[in-house]
């Protein structure tokens, strides 16, 4: 760490959200954890999913050891500009996520109908098979 910490916006940090270039915001600090992705016990996907936001809550919920906390120092990039973080309760997902949620809801109603009709169809087929087998006997 230099004499003055680099201050990054969430927009800048969000540009680093892939397995090839992965930065996380934890406790007001920005970490480039790309070199650690392959070694993470929980897999790399969980880390990539924690990008583009303040991942402090996810980090704390897992209950990381002191050793894990100490390892963060090796990946330190700078501090997050807290003014660029969304306020709790004021974060809105991008429209694409909203659209997929609506599409998912429409698909969900189709699944519900199928789940209701499938047992009835199976029972009708079993009933028909029973009478067909009885007729041949």
The first five atom37 places (N, CA, C, CB, O) and aatype in JSON, in Angstrom:
{
  "aatype": [20, 20, 20, 20, 20, 20, 20, 20, 20, 20, 20, 20, 20, 20, 20, 20, 20, 20, 20, 20, 20, 20, 20, 20, 20, 20, 20, 20, 20, 20, 20, 20, 20, 20, 20, 20, 20, 20, 20, 20, 20, 20, 20, 20, 20, 20, 20, 20, 20, 20, 20, 20, 20, 20, 20, 20, 20, 20, 20, 20, 20, 20, 20, 20, 20, 20, 20, 20, 20, 20, 20, 20, 20, 20, 20, 20, 20, 20, 20, 20, 20, 20, 20, 20, 20, 20, 20, 20, 20, 20, 20, 20, 20, 20, 20, 20, 20, 20, 20, 20, 20, 20, 20, 20, 20, 20, 20, 20, 20, 20, 20, 20, 20, 20, 20, 20, 20, 20, 20, 20, 20, 20, 20, 20, 20, 20, 20, 20, 20, 20, 20, 20, 20, 20, 20, 20, 20],
  "atom_mask": [
    [1, 1, 1, 1, 1],
    [1, 1, 1, 1, 1],
    [1, 1, 1, 1, 1],
    [1, 1, 1, 1, 1],
    [1, 1, 1, 1, 1],
    [1, 1, 1, 1, 1],
    [1, 1, 1, 1, 1],
    [1, 1, 1, 1, 1],
    [1, 1, 1, 1, 1],
    [1, 1, 1, 1, 1],
    [1, 1, 1, 1, 1],
    [1, 1, 1, 1, 1],
    [1, 1, 1, 1, 1],
    [1, 1, 1, 1, 1],
    [1, 1, 1, 1, 1],
    [1, 1, 1, 1, 1],
    [1, 1, 1, 1, 1],
    [1, 1, 1, 1, 1],
    [1, 1, 1, 1, 1],
    [1, 1, 1, 1, 1],
    [1, 1, 1, 1, 1],
    [1, 1, 1, 1, 1],
    [1, 1, 1, 1, 1],
    [1, 1, 1, 1, 1],
    [1, 1, 1, 1, 1],
    [1, 1, 1, 1, 1],
    [1, 1, 1, 1, 1],
    [1, 1, 1, 1, 1],
    [1, 1, 1, 1, 1],
    [1, 1, 1, 1, 1],
    [1, 1, 1, 1, 1],
    [1, 1, 1, 1, 1],
    [1, 1, 1, 1, 1],
    [1, 1, 1, 1, 1],
    [1, 1, 1, 1, 1],
    [1, 1, 1, 1, 1],
    [1, 1, 1, 1, 1],
    [1, 1, 1, 1, 1],
    [1, 1, 1, 1, 1],
    [1, 1, 1, 1, 1],
    [1, 1, 1, 1, 1],
    [1, 1, 1, 1, 1],
    [1, 1, 1, 1, 1],
    [1, 1, 1, 1, 1],
    [1, 1, 1, 1, 1],
    [1, 1, 1, 1, 1],
    [1, 1, 1, 1, 1],
    [1, 1, 1, 1, 1],
    [1, 1, 1, 1, 1],
    [1, 1, 1, 1, 1],
    [1, 1, 1, 1, 1],
    [1, 1, 1, 1, 1],
    [1, 1, 1, 1, 1],
    [1, 1, 1, 1, 1],
    [1, 1, 1, 1, 1],
    [1, 1, 1, 1, 1],
    [1, 1, 1, 1, 1],
    [1, 1, 1, 1, 1],
    [1, 1, 1, 1, 1],
    [1, 1, 1, 1, 1],
    [1, 1, 1, 1, 1],
    [1, 1, 1, 1, 1],
    [1, 1, 1, 1, 1],
    [1, 1, 1, 1, 1],
    [1, 1, 1, 1, 1],
    [1, 1, 1, 1, 1],
    [1, 1, 1, 1, 1],
    [1, 1, 1, 1, 1],
    [1, 1, 1, 1, 1],
    [1, 1, 1, 1, 1],
    [1, 1, 1, 1, 1],
    [1, 1, 1, 1, 1],
    [1, 1, 1, 1, 1],
    [1, 1, 1, 1, 1],
    [1, 1, 1, 1, 1],
    [1, 1, 1, 1, 1],
    [1, 1, 1, 1, 1],
    [1, 1, 1, 1, 1],
    [1, 1, 1, 1, 1],
    [1, 1, 1, 1, 1],
    [1, 1, 1, 1, 1],
    [1, 1, 1, 1, 1],
    [1, 1, 1, 1, 1],
    [1, 1, 1, 1, 1],
    [1, 1, 1, 1, 1],
    [1, 1, 1, 1, 1],
    [1, 1, 1, 1, 1],
    [1, 1, 1, 1, 1],
    [1, 1, 1, 1, 1],
    [1, 1, 1, 1, 1],
    [1, 1, 1, 1, 1],
    [1, 1, 1, 1, 1],
    [1, 1, 1, 1, 1],
    [1, 1, 1, 1, 1],
    [1, 1, 1, 1, 1],
    [1, 1, 1, 1, 1],
    [1, 1, 1, 1, 1],
    [1, 1, 1, 1, 1],
    [1, 1, 1, 1, 1],
    [1, 1, 1, 1, 1],
    [1, 1, 1, 1, 1],
    [1, 1, 1, 1, 1],
    [1, 1, 1, 1, 1],
    [1, 1, 1, 1, 1],
    [1, 1, 1, 1, 1],
    [1, 1, 1, 1, 1],
    [1, 1, 1, 1, 1],
    [1, 1, 1, 1, 1],
    [1, 1, 1, 1, 1],
    [1, 1, 1, 1, 1],
    [1, 1, 1, 1, 1],
    [1, 1, 1, 1, 1],
    [1, 1, 1, 1, 1],
    [1, 1, 1, 1, 1],
    [1, 1, 1, 1, 1],
    [1, 1, 1, 1, 1],
    [1, 1, 1, 1, 1],
    [1, 1, 1, 1, 1],
    [1, 1, 1, 1, 1],
    [1, 1, 1, 1, 1],
    [1, 1, 1, 1, 1],
    [1, 1, 1, 1, 1],
    [1, 1, 1, 1, 1],
    [1, 1, 1, 1, 1],
    [1, 1, 1, 1, 1],
    [1, 1, 1, 1, 1],
    [1, 1, 1, 1, 1],
    [1, 1, 1, 1, 1],
    [1, 1, 1, 1, 1],
    [1, 1, 1, 1, 1],
    [1, 1, 1, 1, 1],
    [1, 1, 1, 1, 1],
    [1, 1, 1, 1, 1],
    [1, 1, 1, 1, 1],
    [1, 1, 1, 1, 1],
    [1, 1, 1, 1, 1],
    [1, 1, 1, 1, 1]
  ],
  "atom_positions": [
    [[0.85, -1.18, 0.0], [0.0, 0.0, 0.0], [0.89, 1.24, 0.0], [-0.96, 0.0, 1.22], [1.86, 1.32, 0.75]],
    [[0.55, 2.19, -0.85], [1.32, 3.42, -0.92], [0.93, 4.34, 0.21], [1.13, 4.1, -2.26], [0.14, 3.99, 1.08]],
    [[1.52, 5.56, 0.18], [1.22, 6.51, 1.24], [-0.22, 7.0, 1.15], [2.18, 7.69, 1.17], [-0.82, 7.37, 2.16]],
    [[-0.77, 7.01, -0.06], [-2.15, 7.45, -0.23], [-2.91, 6.36, -0.99], [-2.22, 8.82, -0.97], [-2.51, 5.97, -2.09]],
    [[-4.0, 5.9, -0.4], [-4.77, 4.83, -1.02], [-5.52, 5.35, -2.25], [-5.77, 4.22, -0.01], [-6.03, 6.47, -2.26]],
    [[-5.57, 4.54, -3.27], [-6.31, 4.86, -4.48], [-7.79, 4.71, -4.16], [-5.88, 3.94, -5.68], [-8.19, 3.73, -3.54]],
    [[-8.61, 5.67, -4.59], [-10.05, 5.62, -4.36], [-10.73, 5.32, -5.69], [-10.59, 6.97, -3.74], [-10.56, 6.03, -6.68]],
    [[-11.51, 4.23, -5.68], [-12.16, 3.76, -6.91], [-13.68, 3.85, -6.79], [-11.74, 2.31, -7.23], [-14.24, 3.65, -5.71]],
    [[-14.32, 4.14, -7.91], [-15.79, 4.15, -7.92], [-16.29, 2.74, -8.17], [-16.33, 5.13, -9.01], [-15.56, 1.88, -8.67]],
    [[-17.55, 2.5, -7.8], [-18.14, 1.19, -8.05], [-18.19, 0.91, -9.55], [-19.55, 1.11, -7.44], [-18.07, -0.24, -9.97]],
    [[-18.37, 1.95, -10.35], [-18.38, 1.79, -11.81], [-17.05, 1.23, -12.3], [-18.68, 3.15, -12.49], [-17.02, 0.32, -13.13]],
    [[-15.95, 1.77, -11.78], [-14.62, 1.29, -12.17], [-14.41, -0.15, -11.71], [-13.53, 2.2, -11.6], [-13.91, -0.98, -12.47]],
    [[-14.77, -0.44, -10.48], [-14.6, -1.78, -9.92], [-15.46, -2.79, -10.71], [-14.99, -1.8, -8.42], [-15.05, -3.93, -10.9]],
    [[-16.64, -2.36, -11.14], [-17.56, -3.24, -11.87], [-17.03, -3.7, -13.22], [-18.88, -2.55, -12.07], [-17.53, -4.67, -13.79]],
    [[-16.02, -3.02, -13.73], [-15.41, -3.42, -15.0], [-14.58, -4.69, -14.83], [-14.53, -2.29, -15.56], [-14.16, -5.3, -15.81]],
    [[-14.35, -5.08, -13.59], [-13.51, -6.24, -13.28], [-14.4, -7.32, -12.65], [-12.34, -5.84, -12.31], [-14.36, -7.54, -11.44]],
    [[-15.19, -7.97, -13.49], [-16.21, -8.91, -12.98], [-16.22, -10.23, -13.74], [-17.59, -8.27, -13.05], [-17.28, -10.8, -14.0]],
    [[-15.04, -10.71, -14.1], [-14.95, -11.98, -14.82], [-13.93, -12.88, -14.13], [-14.56, -11.74, -16.31], [-13.23, -12.45, -13.22]],
    [[-13.87, -14.13, -14.56], [-12.88, -15.06, -14.0], [-11.46, -14.64, -14.36], [-13.16, -16.49, -14.49], [-10.51, -14.99, -13.67]],
    [[-11.32, -13.9, -15.45], [-10.01, -13.46, -15.89], [-9.57, -12.17, -15.19], [-10.01, -13.25, -17.39], [-8.38, -11.83, -15.19]],
    [[-10.51, -11.46, -14.59], [-10.23, -10.16, -13.97], [-11.33, -9.9, -12.93], [-10.17, -9.0, -15.03], [-12.39, -9.39, -13.28]],
    [[-11.08, -10.25, -11.68], [-12.12, -10.25, -10.66], [-11.74, -9.38, -9.45], [-12.41, -11.68, -10.2], [-10.79, -9.69, -8.73]],
    [[-12.5, -8.31, -9.25], [-12.28, -7.42, -8.11], [-13.5, -7.46, -7.2], [-12.0, -5.97, -8.58], [-14.63, -7.53, -7.67]],
    [[-13.25, -7.43, -5.9], [-14.33, -7.43, -4.91], [-14.22, -6.22, -3.99], [-14.3, -8.72, -4.09], [-13.13, -5.73, -3.72]],
    [[-15.38, -5.76, -3.52], [-15.44, -4.7, -2.51], [-15.83, -5.37, -1.2], [-16.45, -3.56, -2.92], [-16.91, -5.95, -1.08]],
    [[-14.94, -5.28, -0.22], [-15.19, -5.86, 1.1], [-14.77, -4.85, 2.16], [-14.44, -7.21, 1.28], [-13.62, -4.42, 2.2]],
    [[-15.7, -4.48, 3.0], [-15.44, -3.56, 4.11], [-14.78, -2.26, 3.65], [-14.55, -4.23, 5.14], [-13.84, -1.77, 4.28]],
    [[-15.28, -1.71, 2.56], [-14.8, -0.42, 2.07], [-13.49, -0.46, 1.31], [-14.65, 0.49, 3.2], [-12.97, 0.58, 0.92]],
    [[-12.96, -1.65, 1.1], [-11.7, -1.78, 0.37], [-11.91, -2.62, -0.89], [-10.61, -2.43, 1.27], [-12.81, -3.45, -0.95]],
    [[-11.08, -2.38, -1.9], [-11.18, -3.07, -3.18], [-10.01, -4.05, -3.28], [-11.18, -2.07, -4.38], [-8.86, -3.69, -3.02]],
    [[-10.33, -5.28, -3.66], [-9.32, -6.33, -3.78], [-9.39, -6.97, -5.16], [-9.5, -7.4, -2.69], [-10.47, -7.31, -5.65]],
    [[-8.23, -7.14, -5.79], [-8.12, -7.88, -7.05], [-7.81, -9.33, -6.67], [-7.01, -7.27, -8.02], [-6.65, -9.67, -6.44]],
    [[-8.83, -10.15, -6.6], [-8.67, -11.52, -6.13], [-8.52, -12.51, -7.29], [-9.86, -11.91, -5.25], [-8.64, -13.72, -7.09]],
    [[-8.25, -12.01, -8.47], [-8.09, -12.87, -9.65], [-7.08, -14.01, -9.42], [-7.64, -12.03, -10.84], [-7.39, -15.15, -9.76]],
    [[-5.9, -13.73, -8.86], [-4.94, -14.83, -8.68], [-5.42, -15.9, -7.69], [-3.62, -14.28, -8.2], [-4.9, -17.02, -7.7]],
    [[-6.39, -15.57, -6.85], [-6.86, -16.49, -5.82], [-8.04, -17.35, -6.28], [-7.25, -15.71, -4.59], [-8.4, -18.31, -5.59]],
    [[-8.65, -17.02, -7.41], [-9.87, -17.71, -7.84], [-9.72, -19.23, -7.86], [-10.26, -17.23, -9.22], [-10.6, -19.94, -7.36]],
    [[-8.64, -19.74, -8.41], [-8.45, -21.2, -8.51], [-8.24, -21.85, -7.15], [-7.26, -21.51, -9.41], [-8.5, -23.05, -6.99]],
    [[-7.78, -21.09, -6.16], [-7.49, -21.64, -4.84], [-8.65, -21.49, -3.85], [-6.27, -20.97, -4.27], [-8.6, -22.06, -2.76]],
    [[-9.67, -20.74, -4.21], [-10.77, -20.49, -3.26], [-11.51, -21.79, -2.95], [-11.75, -19.44, -3.83], [-11.98, -22.46, -3.88]],
    [[-11.64, -22.16, -1.69], [-12.3, -23.42, -1.32], [-13.75, -23.51, -1.79], [-12.25, -23.59, 0.17], [-14.24, -24.61, -2.04]],
    [[-14.43, -22.39, -1.9], [-15.83, -22.39, -2.34], [-15.99, -22.32, -3.84], [-16.56, -21.25, -1.72], [-17.12, -22.26, -4.34]],
    [[-14.89, -22.33, -4.58], [-14.94, -22.24, -6.03], [-14.9, -20.81, -6.51], [-16.18, -22.92, -6.55], [-15.15, -19.87, -5.75]],
    [[-14.57, -20.64, -7.78], [-14.44, -19.29, -8.34], [-15.78, -18.64, -8.63], [-13.61, -19.34, -9.6], [-15.89, -17.41, -8.59]],
    [[-16.79, -19.43, -8.93], [-18.09, -18.88, -9.34], [-18.71, -18.01, -8.24], [-19.05, -20.01, -9.7], [-19.29, -16.96, -8.53]],
    [[-18.58, -18.44, -7.0], [-19.16, -17.68, -5.89], [-18.49, -16.31, -5.77], [-19.01, -18.46, -4.56], [-19.14, -15.33, -5.39]],
    [[-17.22, -16.23, -6.09], [-16.5, -14.96, -6.04], [-16.93, -14.05, -7.2], [-14.99, -15.19, -6.09], [-17.15, -12.86, -7.0]],
    [[-17.04, -14.61, -8.38], [-17.46, -13.81, -9.54], [-18.87, -13.27, -9.33], [-17.39, -14.66, -10.84], [-19.18, -12.15, -9.73]],
    [[-19.73, -14.06, -8.71], [-21.1, -13.61, -8.43], [-21.14, -12.47, -7.41], [-21.94, -14.78, -7.94], [-22.14, -11.75, -7.33]],
    [[-20.09, -12.31, -6.63], [-20.05, -11.26, -5.62], [-19.48, -9.94, -6.15], [-19.23, -11.72, -4.43], [-19.32, -8.99, -5.39]],
    [[-19.18, -9.88, -7.44], [-18.64, -8.66, -8.03], [-19.76, -7.65, -8.28], [-17.89, -8.96, -9.34], [-20.94, -7.96, -8.14]],
    [[-19.36, -6.45, -8.66], [-20.28, -5.36, -9.03], [-21.16, -4.88, -7.89], [-21.15, -5.8, -10.17], [-22.22, -4.28, -8.12]],
    [[-20.74, -5.14, -6.65], [-21.51, -4.69, -5.48], [-20.6, -4.75, -4.26], [-22.79, -5.58, -5.26], [-19.45, -5.18, -4.34]],
    [[-21.13, -4.31, -3.14], [-20.42, -4.44, -1.88], [-20.62, -5.87, -1.4], [-20.92, -3.39, -0.81], [-21.73, -6.26, -1.05]],
    [[-19.55, -6.65, -1.38], [-19.63, -8.07, -1.02], [-19.34, -8.32, 0.46], [-18.66, -8.87, -1.87], [-19.13, -9.46, 0.86]],
    [[-19.34, -7.27, 1.26], [-19.01, -7.4, 2.68], [-19.94, -8.38, 3.38], [-19.08, -6.05, 3.36], [-19.49, -9.24, 4.13]],
    [[-21.23, -8.25, 3.15], [-22.2, -9.11, 3.83], [-21.98, -10.58, 3.48], [-23.63, -8.7, 3.46], [-22.01, -11.44, 4.36]],
    [[-21.76, -10.88, 2.2], [-21.5, -12.25, 1.79], [-20.22, -12.79, 2.44], [-21.4, -12.34, 0.25], [-20.17, -13.93, 2.89]],
    [[-19.19, -11.94, 2.48], [-17.91, -12.34, 3.07], [-18.09, -12.65, 4.56], [-16.86, -11.23, 2.88], [-17.57, -13.65, 5.05]],
    [[-18.81, -11.81, 5.26], [-19.01, -11.99, 6.7], [-19.93, -13.17, 7.0], [-19.59, -10.72, 7.32], [-19.71, -13.9, 7.96]],
    [[-20.95, -13.37, 6.18], [-21.9, -14.46, 6.41], [-21.24, -15.83, 6.35], [-23.02, -14.4, 5.39], [-21.68, -16.76, 7.03]],
    [[-20.21, -15.97, 5.55], [-19.52, -17.25, 5.41], [-18.72, -17.57, 6.66], [-18.61, -17.24, 4.17], [-18.48, -18.74, 6.96]],
    [[-18.29, -16.56, 7.38], [-17.51, -16.78, 8.59], [-16.06, -17.11, 8.28], [-18.12, -17.88, 9.41], [-15.54, -18.11, 8.76]],
    [[-15.42, -16.29, 7.47], [-14.03, -16.52, 7.08], [-13.1, -16.47, 8.29], [-13.6, -15.49, 6.03], [-13.34, -15.74, 9.25]],
    [[-12.05, -17.25, 8.23], [-11.05, -17.31, 9.3], [-10.2, -16.04, 9.29], [-10.16, -18.56, 9.14], [-10.24, -15.25, 8.35]],
    [[-9.42, -15.87, 10.35], [-8.5, -14.74, 10.42], [-7.45, -14.86, 9.32], [-7.82, -14.67, 11.81], [-6.99, -13.85, 8.78]],
    [[-7.07, -16.08, 8.99], [-6.1, -16.32, 7.92], [-6.65, -15.78, 6.59], [-5.77, -17.83, 7.81], [-5.92, -15.15, 5.83]],
    [[-7.93, -16.04, 6.32], [-8.55, -15.55, 5.08], [-8.57, -14.03, 5.07], [-9.99, -16.1, 4.93], [-8.33, -13.41, 4.04]],
    [[-8.86, -13.44, 6.22], [-8.88, -11.97, 6.32], [-7.47, -11.4, 6.08], [-9.41, -11.52, 7.71], [-7.31, -10.37, 5.42]],
    [[-6.47, -12.08, 6.63], [-5.09, -11.62, 6.44], [-4.66, -11.74, 4.98], [-4.13, -12.43, 7.33], [-3.88, -10.92, 4.49]],
    [[-5.15, -12.75, 4.28], [-4.8, -12.95, 2.87], [-5.28, -11.79, 2.0], [-5.38, -14.27, 2.36], [-4.67, -11.49, 0.98]],
    [[-6.36, -11.14, 2.4], [-6.9, -10.03, 1.61], [-5.85, -8.93, 1.38], [-8.13, -9.43, 2.3], [-5.83, -8.29, 0.34]],
    [[-4.99, -8.73, 2.36], [-3.97, -7.67, 2.26], [-3.11, -7.83, 1.0], [-3.08, -7.69, 3.51], [-2.65, -6.85, 0.41]],
    [[-2.9, -9.09, 0.6], [-2.07, -9.36, -0.58], [-2.75, -8.92, -1.89], [-1.74, -10.84, -0.65], [-2.09, -8.74, -2.91]],
    [[-4.06, -8.75, -1.84], [-4.83, -8.45, -3.06], [-5.39, -7.02, -3.06], [-5.97, -9.45, -3.2], [-6.19, -6.68, -3.94]],
    [[-4.99, -6.22, -2.12], [-5.52, -4.86, -1.96], [-5.18, -3.98, -3.17], [-4.96, -4.21, -0.69], [-4.04, -3.93, -3.63]],
    [[-6.21, -3.28, -3.69], [-6.03, -2.37, -4.82], [-6.2, -0.93, -4.36], [-7.04, -2.7, -5.96], [-5.43, -0.05, -4.75]],
    [[-7.21, -0.69, -3.54], [-7.5, 0.67, -3.06], [-8.78, 0.66, -2.25], [-7.61, 1.66, -4.24], [-9.27, -0.39, -1.85]],
    [[-9.31, 1.86, -2.03], [-10.55, 2.01, -1.27], [-11.7, 2.32, -2.23], [-10.41, 3.13, -0.21], [-11.49, 2.88, -3.3]],
    [[-12.9, 1.94, -1.83], [-14.09, 2.23, -2.63], [-14.6, 3.63, -2.27], [-15.2, 1.16, -2.4], [-14.58, 4.02, -1.11]],
    [[-15.05, 4.35, -3.26], [-15.72, 5.63, -3.02], [-17.13, 5.29, -2.54], [-15.75, 6.54, -4.32], [-17.98, 4.91, -3.34]],
    [[-17.37, 5.43, -1.24], [-18.65, 5.01, -0.66], [-19.84, 5.77, -1.25], [-18.62, 5.2, 0.84], [-20.98, 5.29, -1.18]],
    [[-19.59, 6.92, -1.83], [-20.68, 7.69, -2.45], [-21.19, 7.02, -3.72], [-20.22, 9.1, -2.76], [-22.27, 7.35, -4.21]],
    [[-20.41, 6.09, -4.27], [-20.83, 5.41, -5.5], [-21.56, 4.1, -5.2], [-19.62, 5.14, -6.39], [-22.11, 3.47, -6.11]],
    [[-21.57, 3.69, -3.93], [-22.3, 2.48, -3.55], [-23.78, 2.8, -3.39], [-21.73, 1.87, -2.24], [-24.12, 3.86, -2.86]],
    [[-24.66, 1.91, -3.83], [-26.09, 2.17, -3.64], [-26.44, 2.1, -2.16], [-26.93, 1.16, -4.44], [-25.86, 1.31, -1.4]],
    [[-27.39, 2.92, -1.75], [-27.89, 2.89, -0.37], [-28.66, 1.6, -0.16], [-28.78, 4.12, -0.05], [-29.27, 1.09, -1.1]],
    [[-28.64, 1.07, 1.05], [-29.43, -0.13, 1.34], [-30.89, 0.18, 1.08], [-29.21, -0.61, 2.81], [-31.41, 1.22, 1.49]],
    [[-31.55, -0.75, 0.39], [-32.97, -0.57, 0.08], [-33.23, 0.27, -1.14], [-33.66, 0.04, 1.25], [-34.37, 0.4, -1.58]],
    [[-32.18, 0.86, -1.72], [-32.36, 1.7, -2.9], [-31.73, 1.09, -4.14], [-31.78, 3.06, -2.66], [-31.67, 1.74, -5.19]],
    [[-31.26, -0.13, -4.04], [-30.63, -0.76, -5.19], [-31.69, -1.37, -6.09], [-29.63, -1.84, -4.74], [-32.55, -2.13, -5.64]],
    [[-31.62, -1.04, -7.36], [-32.55, -1.58, -8.34], [-31.77, -2.41, -9.33], [-33.34, -0.46, -9.06], [-30.72, -1.97, -9.83]],
    [[-32.26, -3.59, -9.62], [-31.59, -4.45, -10.58], [-31.75, -3.87, -11.98], [-32.15, -5.9, -10.52], [-32.73, -3.18, -12.26]],
    [[-30.8, -4.15, -12.85], [-30.9, -3.66, -14.23], [-32.15, -4.23, -14.9], [-29.65, -4.05, -15.03], [-32.65, -5.28, -14.5]],
    [[-32.68, -3.54, -15.93], [-33.88, -3.98, -16.61], [-33.78, -5.41, -17.14], [-34.19, -3.05, -17.75], [-34.78, -6.13, -17.15]],
    [[-32.62, -5.83, -17.58], [-32.49, -7.18, -18.13], [-32.81, -8.23, -17.07], [-31.08, -7.41, -18.69], [-33.44, -9.24, -17.38]],
    [[-32.41, -8.0, -15.84], [-32.73, -8.94, -14.76], [-34.22, -8.92, -14.48], [-31.93, -8.59, -13.48], [-34.82, -9.96, -14.2]],
    [[-34.82, -7.76, -14.56], [-36.26, -7.62, -14.33], [-37.05, -8.35, -15.42], [-36.66, -6.13, -14.28], [-38.03, -9.03, -15.13]],
    [[-36.6, -8.21, -16.65], [-37.28, -8.86, -17.77], [-37.19, -10.37, -17.64], [-36.69, -8.41, -19.11], [-38.16, -11.08, -17.92]],
    [[-36.03, -10.87, -17.23], [-35.9, -12.32, -17.09], [-36.74, -12.83, -15.93], [-34.43, -12.7, -16.89], [-37.21, -13.97, -15.96]],
    [[-36.93, -11.99, -14.91], [-37.78, -12.37, -13.8], [-39.23, -12.51, -14.26], [-37.67, -11.34, -12.66], [-39.92, -13.45, -13.85]],
    [[-39.69, -11.58, -15.11], [-41.06, -11.64, -15.62], [-41.23, -12.86, -16.52], [-41.41, -10.37, -16.39], [-42.25, -13.53, -16.45]],
    [[-40.24, -13.14, -17.34], [-40.31, -14.31, -18.22], [-40.32, -15.58, -17.37], [-39.11, -14.34, -19.2], [-41.02, -16.54, -17.68]],
    [[-39.55, -15.56, -16.3], [-39.51, -16.71, -15.39], [-40.86, -16.9, -14.72], [-38.4, -16.52, -14.33], [-41.31, -18.04, -14.54]],
    [[-41.51, -15.82, -14.35], [-42.83, -15.91, -13.71], [-43.86, -16.5, -14.68], [-43.29, -14.53, -13.23], [-44.71, -17.29, -14.27]],
    [[-43.79, -16.12, -15.94], [-44.71, -16.68, -16.94], [-44.44, -18.17, -17.12], [-44.57, -15.93, -18.3], [-45.38, -18.96, -17.21]],
    [[-43.18, -18.55, -17.17], [-42.83, -19.96, -17.29], [-43.24, -20.73, -16.05], [-41.34, -20.11, -17.53], [-43.57, -21.92, -16.14]],
    [[-43.22, -20.09, -14.92], [-43.59, -20.72, -13.66], [-45.05, -21.13, -13.64], [-43.3, -19.78, -12.5], [-45.39, -22.19, -13.12]],
    [[-45.93, -20.3, -14.21], [-47.35, -20.65, -14.24], [-47.58, -21.85, -15.16], [-48.2, -19.44, -14.7], [-48.45, -22.68, -14.89]],
    [[-46.81, -21.93, -16.26], [-46.91, -23.08, -17.14], [-46.47, -24.35, -16.42], [-46.06, -22.87, -18.4], [-47.07, -25.41, -16.58]],
    [[-45.43, -24.23, -15.62], [-44.95, -25.38, -14.85], [-45.99, -25.83, -13.84], [-43.64, -25.04, -14.14], [-46.16, -27.03, -13.62]],
    [[-46.69, -24.89, -13.22], [-47.71, -25.22, -12.23], [-48.84, -26.01, -12.87], [-48.26, -23.94, -11.57], [-49.31, -27.0, -12.31]],
    [[-49.27, -25.59, -14.04], [-50.34, -26.3, -14.75], [-49.87, -27.7, -15.1], [-50.76, -25.53, -16.03], [-50.61, -28.67, -14.93]],
    [[-48.65, -27.81, -15.59], [-48.11, -29.12, -15.95], [-48.02, -30.02, -14.73], [-46.72, -28.96, -16.61], [-48.32, -31.21, -14.8]],
    [[-47.61, -29.46, -13.6], [-47.49, -30.24, -12.37], [-48.86, -30.74, -11.9], [-46.83, -29.41, -11.27], [-48.95, -31.81, -11.28]],
    [[-49.9, -29.99, -12.18], [-51.25, -30.42, -11.8], [-51.8, -31.46, -12.77], [-52.19, -29.22, -11.75], [-52.45, -32.42, -12.35]],
    [[-51.53, -31.28, -14.04], [-52.1, -32.19, -15.05], [-51.32, -33.5, -15.18], [-52.14, -31.49, -16.38], [-51.91, -34.53, -15.5]],
    [[-50.03, -33.48, -14.93], [-49.22, -34.67, -15.11], [-49.71, -35.87, -14.29], [-47.8, -34.36, -14.75], [-49.81, -36.97, -14.84]],
    [[-50.01, -35.73, -13.01], [-50.53, -36.88, -12.26], [-51.86, -37.41, -12.8], [-50.7, -36.51, -10.8], [-52.1, -38.62, -12.8]],
    [[-52.7, -36.52, -13.27], [-53.99, -36.93, -13.83], [-53.77, -37.74, -15.11], [-54.89, -35.7, -14.12], [-54.4, -38.77, -15.32]],
    [[-52.86, -37.26, -15.95], [-52.55, -37.96, -17.2], [-51.96, -39.34, -16.9], [-51.57, -37.13, -18.07], [-52.31, -40.32, -17.55]],
    [[-51.07, -39.41, -15.92], [-50.46, -40.7, -15.55], [-51.53, -41.66, -15.03], [-49.37, -40.49, -14.47], [-51.52, -42.84, -15.37]],
    [[-52.45, -41.15, -14.23], [-53.52, -42.01, -13.71], [-54.42, -42.52, -14.84], [-54.37, -41.25, -12.68], [-54.8, -43.69, -14.84]],
    [[-54.75, -41.66, -15.79], [-55.58, -42.07, -16.92], [-54.86, -43.13, -17.76], [-55.93, -40.86, -17.79], [-55.49, -44.1, -18.19]],
    [[-53.57, -42.96, -17.99], [-52.8, -43.96, -18.74], [-52.74, -45.28, -17.98], [-51.39, -43.44, -19.02], [-52.87, -46.35, -18.59]],
    [[-52.54, -45.22, -16.68], [-52.5, -46.44, -15.87], [-53.86, -47.15, -15.91], [-52.1, -46.11, -14.41], [-53.92, -48.38, -16.0]],
    [[-54.93, -46.39, -15.84], [-56.29, -46.94, -15.88], [-56.54, -47.62, -17.23], [-57.34, -45.82, -15.62], [-57.1, -48.71, -17.29]],
    [[-56.13, -46.94, -18.31], [-56.31, -47.49, -19.65], [-55.47, -48.76, -19.82], [-55.94, -46.45, -20.72], [-55.94, -49.74, -20.4]],
    [[-54.25, -48.75, -19.34], [-53.37, -49.91, -19.42], [-53.95, -51.08, -18.62], [-51.97, -49.55, -18.9], [-53.86, -52.23, -19.05]],
    [[-54.52, -50.79, -17.48], [-55.13, -51.82, -16.63], [-56.26, -52.52, -17.39], [-55.67, -51.2, -15.31], [-56.32, -53.75, -17.43]],
    [[-57.15, -51.74, -18.0], [-58.26, -52.34, -18.75], [-57.79, -53.05, -20.01], [-59.27, -51.27, -19.11], [-58.36, -54.07, -20.39]],
    [[-56.76, -52.52, -20.66], [-56.22, -53.16, -21.85], [-55.61, -54.5, -21.48], [-55.18, -52.26, -22.54], [-55.81, -55.49, -22.18]],
    [[-54.86, -54.55, -20.38], [-54.24, -55.8, -19.93], [-55.29, -56.8, -19.47], [-53.23, -55.53, -18.8], [-55.14, -58.0, -19.67]],
    [[-56.35, -56.31, -18.84], [-57.42, -57.16, -18.34], [-58.19, -57.79, -19.51], [-58.37, -56.35, -17.43], [-58.62, -58.95, -19.45]],
    [[-58.36, -57.02, -20.56], [-59.09, -57.46, -21.75], [-58.35, -58.6, -22.44], [-59.28, -56.28, -22.73], [-58.98, -59.54, -22.93]],
    [[-57.0, -58.53, -22.47], [-56.18, -59.57, -23.11], [-56.08, -60.82, -22.24], [-54.79, -59.02, -23.4], [-55.77, -61.89, -22.76]],
    [[-56.32, -60.73, -20.98], [-56.15, -61.88, -20.08], [-57.29, -62.82, -20.07], [-55.93, -61.42, -18.7], [-57.26, -63.83, -19.36]]
  ]
}
